């Protein structure tokens, strides 16, 4: 699955996302077509959980699982960026990890746990240092560790 196919899937499954795309992406500069913003989608999924729309949340994570399993590099990077964004927007809420665990497939669970472990390792760093390191880990720049197998 390429990035265009993944974005098409998201827009078909979640029509709310169709008019909320961004034109460029810092993590995939060679892809210039509009894509669903991972932070916007994370806020959407978190909001759906708080509204009790479990079916919608499960659809989102089923899609993320499929993208991690069969997606090209840019797709898997987008999914990791989504998981990172979801952890950011839900970390201080009751809907954090505990709320989402039941929806995670094996690959999304692995990405969630890897990002969680990185956050724990960065707990003693300055906010700026932690953010830069997390961005590098999620987007695989420099010598950062990959979140994929």
Order of alpha helices (4+ residues) and beta strands (2+ residues): alpha-beta-beta-alpha-alpha-alpha-alpha-alpha-alpha
